[in-house]
Amino acid sequence: MKRKLLILPALLLAGMTFAQDVDLEAIEKIKKEGLENSKVEEIALQLVDKAGPRLSYSEGYERATKYAVKQLSDWSLMS
């Protein structure tokens, strides 16, 4: 019975998915930005290697929070 109830929403979702237009140019721009200008490795280095373990209110926690606040402020995401 449960399977029968799940078939209808699955078919509706599949139909909506195929009805959407795909902007390949936008997808390529997103991929290029992620592969060429990503700062994920730099951020991970700062938080994992330099800040260290981040137990609540430990030195590593304090370093990580200071880094995060500074970084978000530099990116104008936080005032």
N, CA, C and O atoms as a GROMACS GRO file, in nm:
protein
  316
    1MET      N    1   0.082  -0.120   0.000
    1MET     CA    2   0.000   0.000   0.000
    1MET      C    3   0.087   0.126   0.000
    1MET      O    4   0.059   0.222  -0.072
    2LYS      N    5   0.192   0.124   0.084
    2LYS     CA    6   0.279   0.242   0.091
    2LYS      C    7   0.347   0.268  -0.042
    2LYS      O    8   0.364   0.383  -0.082
    3ARG      N    9   0.385   0.161  -0.110
    3ARG     CA   10   0.452   0.178  -0.241
    3ARG      C   11   0.360   0.246  -0.341
    3ARG      O   12   0.402   0.332  -0.418
    4LYS      N   13   0.234   0.208  -0.337
    4LYS     CA   14   0.138   0.268  -0.430
    4LYS      C   15   0.122   0.416  -0.402
    4LYS      O   16   0.105   0.495  -0.495
    5LEU      N   17   0.128   0.455  -0.275
    5LEU     CA   18   0.113   0.596  -0.239
    5LEU      C   19   0.235   0.678  -0.280
    5LEU      O   20   0.224   0.798  -0.305
    6LEU      N   21   0.350   0.615  -0.288
    6LEU     CA   22   0.472   0.685  -0.325
    6LEU      C   23   0.492   0.698  -0.476
    6LEU      O   24   0.570   0.781  -0.522
    7ILE      N   25   0.424   0.616  -0.552
    7ILE     CA   26   0.440   0.617  -0.697
    7ILE      C   27   0.390   0.748  -0.758
    7ILE      O   28   0.456   0.806  -0.844
    8LEU      N   29   0.274   0.796  -0.715
    8LEU     CA   30   0.217   0.918  -0.772
    8LEU      C   31   0.307   1.040  -0.749
    8LEU      O   32   0.335   1.111  -0.845
    9PRO      N   33   0.353   1.068  -0.625
    9PRO     CA   34   0.444   1.182  -0.608
    9PRO      C   35   0.574   1.166  -0.687
    9PRO      O   36   0.627   1.264  -0.738
   10ALA      N   37   0.625   1.045  -0.697
   10ALA     CA   38   0.748   1.022  -0.772
   10ALA      C   39   0.727   1.054  -0.920
   10ALA      O   40   0.814   1.114  -0.983
   11LEU      N   41   0.615   1.014  -0.975
   11LEU     CA   42   0.586   1.043  -1.116
   11LEU      C   43   0.567   1.193  -1.138
   11LEU      O   44   0.611   1.246  -1.240
   12LEU      N   45   0.501   1.260  -1.045
   12LEU     CA   46   0.483   1.405  -1.059
   12LEU      C   47   0.616   1.478  -1.052
   12LEU      O   48   0.641   1.570  -1.130
   13LEU      N   49   0.701   1.436  -0.960
   13LEU     CA   50   0.832   1.498  -0.946
   13LEU      C   51   0.917   1.474  -1.072
   13LEU      O   52   0.985   1.565  -1.119
   14ALA      N   53   0.912   1.354  -1.125
   14ALA     CA   54   0.988   1.324  -1.246
   14ALA      C   55   0.938   1.408  -1.363
   14ALA      O   56   1.017   1.457  -1.443
   15GLY      N   57   0.807   1.425  -1.374
   15GLY     CA   58   0.751   1.507  -1.481
   15GLY      C   59   0.791   1.653  -1.469
   15GLY      O   60   0.819   1.717  -1.570
   16MET      N   61   0.794   1.705  -1.348
   16MET     CA   62   0.835   1.844  -1.328
   16MET      C   63   0.982   1.862  -1.361
   16MET      O   64   1.022   1.966  -1.414
   17THR      N   65   1.063   1.763  -1.331
   17THR     CA   66   1.206   1.771  -1.358
   17THR      C   67   1.233   1.781  -1.507
   17THR      O   68   1.317   1.860  -1.550
   18PHE      N   69   1.165   1.702  -1.586
   18PHE     CA   70   1.187   1.703  -1.730
   18PHE      C   71   1.130   1.827  -1.796
   18PHE      O   72   1.171   1.861  -1.907
   19ALA      N   73   1.038   1.895  -1.732
   19ALA     CA   74   0.975   2.012  -1.791
   19ALA      C   75   1.060   2.138  -1.777
   19ALA      O   76   1.030   2.239  -1.841
   20GLN      N   77   1.164   2.134  -1.696
   20GLN     CA   78   1.245   2.253  -1.672
   20GLN      C   79   1.349   2.272  -1.782
   20GLN      O   80   1.404   2.175  -1.835
   21ASP      N   81   1.374   2.399  -1.815
   21ASP     CA   82   1.481   2.432  -1.909
   21ASP      C   83   1.612   2.436  -1.831
   21ASP      O   84   1.616   2.480  -1.717
   22VAL      N   85   1.718   2.390  -1.894
   22VAL     CA   86   1.849   2.388  -1.829
   22VAL      C   87   1.937   2.492  -1.896
   22VAL      O   88   1.954   2.491  -2.018
   23ASP      N   89   1.993   2.581  -1.816
   23ASP     CA   90   2.082   2.684  -1.866
   23ASP      C   91   2.226   2.632  -1.856
   23ASP      O   92   2.291   2.647  -1.752
   24LEU      N   93   2.275   2.572  -1.963
   24LEU     CA   94   2.407   2.510  -1.962
   24LEU      C   95   2.518   2.613  -1.943
   24LEU      O   96   2.621   2.582  -1.884
   25GLU      N   97   2.496   2.734  -1.992
   25GLU     CA   98   2.597   2.840  -1.975
   25GLU      C   99   2.614   2.874  -1.827
   25GLU      O  100   2.726   2.891  -1.779
   26ALA      N  101   2.503   2.883  -1.755
   26ALA     CA  102   2.510   2.912  -1.611
   26ALA      C  103   2.578   2.799  -1.536
   26ALA      O  104   2.657   2.823  -1.445
   27ILE      N  105   2.548   2.677  -1.575
   27ILE     CA  106   2.611   2.561  -1.510
   27ILE      C  107   2.762   2.564  -1.533
   27ILE      O  108   2.838   2.535  -1.441
   28GLU      N  109   2.804   2.596  -1.653
   28GLU     CA  110   2.948   2.604  -1.682
   28GLU      C  111   3.015   2.714  -1.601
   28GLU      O  112   3.127   2.696  -1.554
   29LYS      N  113   2.948   2.828  -1.586
   29LYS     CA  114   3.004   2.936  -1.505
   29LYS      C  115   3.021   2.894  -1.360
   29LYS      O  116   3.123   2.924  -1.297
   30ILE      N  117   2.922   2.824  -1.307
   30ILE     CA  118   2.929   2.776  -1.169
   30ILE      C  119   3.042   2.676  -1.152
   30ILE      O  120   3.118   2.683  -1.056
   31LYS      N  121   3.054   2.583  -1.247
   31LYS     CA  122   3.162   2.484  -1.241
   31LYS      C  123   3.299   2.552  -1.248
   31LYS      O  124   3.389   2.517  -1.172
   32LYS      N  125   3.313   2.649  -1.339
   32LYS     CA  126   3.441   2.719  -1.355
   32LYS      C  127   3.477   2.794  -1.227
   32LYS      O  128   3.591   2.789  -1.182
   33GLU      N  129   3.380   2.862  -1.169
   33GLU     CA  130   3.404   2.936  -1.044
   33GLU      C  131   3.448   2.842  -0.933
   33GLU      O  132   3.541   2.872  -0.859
   34GLY      N  133   3.380   2.728  -0.922
   34GLY     CA  134   3.413   2.633  -0.817
   34GLY      C  135   3.549   2.568  -0.836
   34GLY      O  136   3.619   2.542  -0.738
   35LEU      N  137   3.587   2.542  -0.960
   35LEU     CA  138   3.714   2.473  -0.985
   35LEU      C  139   3.833   2.567  -0.989
   35LEU      O  140   3.944   2.526  -0.955
   36GLU      N  141   3.813   2.692  -1.030
   36GLU     CA  142   3.926   2.784  -1.046
   36GLU      C  143   3.942   2.885  -0.933
   36GLU      O  144   4.054   2.927  -0.904
   37ASN      N  145   3.834   2.925  -0.869
   37ASN     CA  146   3.841   3.031  -0.769
   37ASN      C  147   3.797   2.985  -0.630
   37ASN      O  148   3.770   3.068  -0.543
   38SER      N  149   3.791   2.857  -0.609
   38SER     CA  150   3.744   2.804  -0.482
   38SER      C  151   3.845   2.830  -0.370
   38SER      O  152   3.966   2.821  -0.391
   39LYS      N  153   3.794   2.864  -0.254
   39LYS     CA  154   3.879   2.886  -0.138
   39LYS      C  155   3.859   2.776  -0.034
   39LYS      O  156   3.897   2.792   0.082
   40VAL      N  157   3.799   2.666  -0.074
   40VAL     CA  158   3.768   2.558   0.018
   40VAL      C  159   3.895   2.502   0.084
   40VAL      O  160   3.897   2.480   0.205
   41GLU      N  161   3.999   2.479   0.006
   41GLU     CA  162   4.123   2.424   0.062
   41GLU      C  163   4.185   2.520   0.163
   41GLU      O  164   4.231   2.478   0.269
   42GLU      N  165   4.186   2.649   0.131
   42GLU     CA  166   4.244   2.749   0.221
   42GLU      C  167   4.166   2.756   0.352
   42GLU      O  168   4.225   2.762   0.460
   43ILE      N  169   4.033   2.754   0.343
   43ILE     CA  170   3.949   2.760   0.462
   43ILE      C  171   3.969   2.634   0.546
   43ILE      O  172   3.981   2.641   0.668
   44ALA      N  173   3.970   2.518   0.480
   44ALA     CA  174   3.991   2.392   0.553
   44ALA      C  175   4.127   2.391   0.622
   44ALA      O  176   4.137   2.346   0.736
   45LEU      N  177   4.231   2.441   0.557
   45LEU     CA  178   4.362   2.449   0.618
   45LEU      C  179   4.358   2.533   0.745
   45LEU      O  180   4.412   2.494   0.848
   46GLN      N  181   4.294   2.649   0.737
   46GLN     CA  182   4.286   2.737   0.852
   46GLN      C  183   4.211   2.672   0.969
   46GLN      O  184   4.255   2.679   1.083
   47LEU      N  185   4.098   2.608   0.938
   47LEU     CA  186   4.015   2.554   1.045
   47LEU      C  187   4.066   2.421   1.099
   47LEU      O  188   4.059   2.395   1.220
   48VAL      N  189   4.117   2.336   1.012
   48VAL     CA  190   4.158   2.202   1.056
   48VAL      C  191   4.301   2.202   1.107
   48VAL      O  192   4.328   2.153   1.216
   49ASP      N  193   4.392   2.256   1.029
   49ASP     CA  194   4.534   2.248   1.067
   49ASP      C  195   4.577   2.357   1.164
   49ASP      O  196   4.652   2.330   1.259
   50LYS      N  197   4.533   2.480   1.142
   50LYS     CA  198   4.582   2.590   1.225
   50LYS      C  199   4.499   2.610   1.352
   50LYS      O  200   4.556   2.634   1.459
   51ALA      N  201   4.367   2.602   1.344
   51ALA     CA  202   4.285   2.621   1.463
   51ALA      C  203   4.290   2.498   1.552
   51ALA      O  204   4.290   2.510   1.675
   52GLY      N  205   4.296   2.382   1.491
   52GLY     CA  206   4.304   2.259   1.569
   52GLY      C  207   4.169   2.215   1.622
   52GLY      O  208   4.065   2.263   1.576
   53PRO      N  209   4.171   2.124   1.721
   53PRO     CA  210   4.045   2.073   1.776
   53PRO      C  211   3.961   2.188   1.833
   53PRO      O  212   4.013   2.281   1.893
   54ARG      N  213   3.830   2.179   1.812
   54ARG     CA  214   3.743   2.288   1.854
   54ARG      C  215   3.639   2.242   1.955
   54ARG      O  216   3.519   2.253   1.928
   55LEU      N  217   3.682   2.192   2.067
   55LEU     CA  218   3.588   2.161   2.173
   55LEU      C  219   3.533   2.292   2.226
   55LEU      O  220   3.600   2.396   2.217
   56SER      N  221   3.416   2.290   2.281
   56SER     CA  222   3.353   2.413   2.330
   56SER      C  223   3.445   2.490   2.422
   56SER      O  224   3.496   2.437   2.521
   57TYR      N  225   3.466   2.615   2.390
   57TYR     CA  226   3.544   2.711   2.469
   57TYR      C  227   3.690   2.671   2.489
   57TYR      O  228   3.753   2.712   2.587
   58SER      N  229   3.743   2.592   2.398
   58SER     CA  230   3.885   2.559   2.403
   58SER      C  231   3.962   2.664   2.323
   58SER      O  232   3.902   2.750   2.259
   59GLU      N  233   4.095   2.657   2.326
   59GLU     CA  234   4.177   2.752   2.249
   59GLU      C  235   4.150   2.738   2.100
   59GLU      O  236   4.143   2.838   2.028
   60GLY      N  237   4.134   2.614   2.052
   60GLY     CA  238   4.104   2.591   1.911
   60GLY      C  239   3.971   2.650   1.871
   60GLY      O  240   3.956   2.704   1.761
   61TYR      N  241   3.874   2.641   1.960
   61TYR     CA  242   3.743   2.699   1.936
   61TYR      C  243   3.755   2.851   1.922
   61TYR      O  244   3.697   2.910   1.830
   62GLU      N  245   3.829   2.912   2.011
   62GLU     CA  246   3.848   3.058   2.007
   62GLU      C  247   3.919   3.100   1.878
   62GLU      O  248   3.879   3.197   1.814
   63ARG      N  249   4.024   3.026   1.839
   63ARG     CA  250   4.094   3.059   1.714
   63ARG      C  251   4.002   3.045   1.595
   63ARG      O  252   4.002   3.131   1.506
   64ALA      N  253   3.923   2.939   1.591
   64ALA     CA  254   3.832   2.916   1.478
   64ALA      C  255   3.724   3.024   1.470
   64ALA      O  256   3.691   3.071   1.362
   65THR      N  257   3.668   3.063   1.585
   65THR     CA  258   3.564   3.166   1.581
   65THR      C  259   3.622   3.301   1.540
   65THR      O  260   3.558   3.374   1.465
   66LYS      N  261   3.741   3.334   1.587
   66LYS     CA  262   3.804   3.460   1.546
   66LYS      C  263   3.832   3.459   1.396
   66LYS      O  264   3.810   3.559   1.328
   67TYR      N  265   3.881   3.346   1.345
   67TYR     CA  266   3.907   3.335   1.201
   67TYR      C  267   3.777   3.351   1.122
   67TYR      O  268   3.772   3.424   1.023
   68ALA      N  269   3.671   3.283   1.167
   68ALA     CA  270   3.544   3.288   1.094
   68ALA      C  271   3.487   3.430   1.093
   68ALA      O  272   3.442   3.478   0.989
   69VAL      N  273   3.490   3.499   1.207
   69VAL     CA  274   3.439   3.635   1.214
   69VAL      C  275   3.520   3.727   1.124
   69VAL      O  276   3.463   3.809   1.050
   70LYS      N  277   3.652   3.714   1.128
   70LYS     CA  278   3.738   3.798   1.044
   70LYS      C  279   3.712   3.772   0.896
   70LYS      O  280   3.700   3.866   0.817
   71GLN      N  281   3.703   3.645   0.859
   71GLN     CA  282   3.684   3.608   0.719
   71GLN      C  283   3.548   3.658   0.669
   71GLN      O  284   3.540   3.715   0.560
   72LEU      N  285   3.442   3.637   0.746
   72LEU     CA  286   3.310   3.683   0.704
   72LEU      C  287   3.304   3.835   0.694
   72LEU      O  288   3.236   3.889   0.607
   73SER      N  289   3.374   3.904   0.784
   73SER     CA  290   3.379   4.050   0.777
   73SER      C  291   3.456   4.096   0.653
   73SER      O  292   3.415   4.190   0.586
   74ASP      N  293   3.567   4.029   0.623
   74ASP     CA  294   3.644   4.062   0.503
   74ASP      C  295   3.562   4.044   0.376
   74ASP      O  296   3.579   4.118   0.279
   75TRP      N  297   3.474   3.945   0.377
   75TRP     CA  298   3.390   3.918   0.260
   75TRP      C  299   3.263   4.004   0.262
   75TRP      O  300   3.177   3.989   0.175
   76SER      N  301   3.250   4.092   0.360
   76SER     CA  302   3.133   4.180   0.376
   76SER      C  303   3.004   4.101   0.398
   76SER      O  304   2.896   4.144   0.356
   77LEU      N  305   3.016   3.988   0.463
   77LEU     CA  306   2.898   3.908   0.495
   77LEU      C  307   2.854   3.928   0.639
   77LEU      O  308   2.749   3.879   0.682
   78MET      N  309   2.936   4.002   0.713
   78MET     CA  310   2.908   4.026   0.854
   78MET      C  311   2.962   4.163   0.889
   78MET      O  312   3.068   4.202   0.841
   79SER      N  313   2.891   4.235   0.972
   79SER     CA  314   2.940   4.369   1.007
   79SER      C  315   3.002   4.371   1.145
   79SER      O  316   3.048   4.476   1.190
   0.00000   0.00000   0.00000
